[in-house]
Amino acid sequence: MKKDDPRVQQNEDNFQAALHEYRLNESKKAWDTMFICVQKACENIAKSKAYGIRIVDLEGKVLDAACKIMNKIKDGVNPDKLSSYCYLWVIGELWSKKHRRWEESTSFDGLFDNYAYEAQEDGLLALCKSDY
């Protein structure tokens, strides 16, 4: 969705109203509404940044970003603008080095290539490689 899409503004308005309600009486209904709004915002950002690119488990990464944002809200953060606050969290989930390393590995053994360990019996340093 584009920034000027009325659904984006409606999502923002729903979020801000639910956030206000949550801060007043910590309502479960307000929390659930906020979560849905955060997830929609994260999903929109992720889809716009990943347009034309195949990303493994896009929905899972969106959910991870939404959960991290909700934890920050629980800790007392009050986002002024939902899409702006969600942006870096989503980018972090999509393009983090940890995720890229895992997804780009050709095999499980590839994650453990080229690490050194000390052999128990003779104290020599050995290099472990899976393609020996």
Secondary structure, DSSP 4 states (H G I P E B T S, - for coil): --TT-HHHHHHHHHHHHHHHHHHHH--HHHHHHHHHHHHHHHHHHHHHHTTT---TTHHHHHHHHHHHHHHHHHTT---SSHHHHHHHHHHHHHH-HHHHHHHH-SSTGGGG-SEEEE-TTT--EEEE-TT-
